[in-house]
Amino acid sequence: MSLIYRLIFKGIARLPLPLLHGAGAMLGRLAYRFAPRVREQARANLALALGVAEADRLLPEAMAESGKGALELPSTWLSSLEAVTDRVKRVSGWEHVAEAQARGKGVIFLTPHLGCFEIAAQYLARHAHGVPITVLYREPKQAWMKEFLLAGRVRGDRMRVAAADLAGVRTLIRALKHKEMVGLLPDQAPGAGQGEWLPFFGRPAYTMTLAARLTETGAATLFVYMERLPDGQGYHYHIRPPLTPLEGDTVARAAQINREVEAMIRECPTQYLWAYNRYKQPSGAPPAPDVDVAPMNTPPTAP
């Protein structure tokens, strides 16, 4: 069966982006109609973030975007670095990358499950003046997918991976000490003992503390996401520093990172992966607080 999956994966990777996004949108709309469990998970998370009325209005498009994300993945991993990053048609905020590198320290790039997040690090690997980037890597549940994931996340000396364990954390810290770049998905649910229950769109979510700990190294921190353009035209890369300073202890910084992620999602809400089970309790982790936290419907703003 894994051989069949591999052949299908490689076949999809050969298709042009407009066709992938068109077919992906159709796939997402079919899921909206015929996959009630996925639809209701996405609707519940979207309603928490933006309210019931907005959830009902945006959900069909959000699921179409999730379908695009599923079908663009094989091509994103298996195409050449140049072919993948040439799909980026617009970049907003590249000056922040130059400024961060000019500080003479490492740079942390944080991107949530928003838009085509797999391309964000690849673009940096190609265009950041020869500075390599190391991205956090969690082995997929399907063994046959491992080779494809690594094909997209290991690009010679320009892009490397660090396992999501203690050795991987040391690898990330070492990269920052060498004035290199690292990339993480801060809304990835961590394993037990690696997070804290913190507010995310008005509900406690088990939140990784690793991203917050890395910001304490003195490295520059930038928030990024890759927005899909309509009709398979390509992508718009958004890059910005934190809207408010990341300060305080590790938990305070992790909570602030959640608020920064919320602000990015509000900019492009239909392209967030709402069906992702962000609020799950990892095996071995303590239960979430019994009481809901106060909703956080106002994004952070610069002072």
Buried (B, 14 or more C-beta within 10 A) or exposed (E): EEEEEBEEBEEBBEBEBEEBBBBBBBBBBEBBEEBEEBBEBBBBBBBBBBEEEEBEBBBBBBBBBBBBBBBBBBBBBBBEBEEBBEBBEEBEBEEBBEEBBEEEBBBBBBBBBBBBBBBBBBBBBBBBEEBBBBBBBBEEEEEBBEEBBBBBBBBEEBBBBBEBEEEBBEBBBBBBEEBBBBBBBBBBBBBEEBBBBBBBBBBBBBBBBBBBBBBEBEBBBBBBBBBBBEEBBBBBBBBBBBBBEBEEEBEEBBBBBBBBBBBBBBEBBBBBBBBBEBBEBBEEBEEBEEEEBEEBEEBBEEE
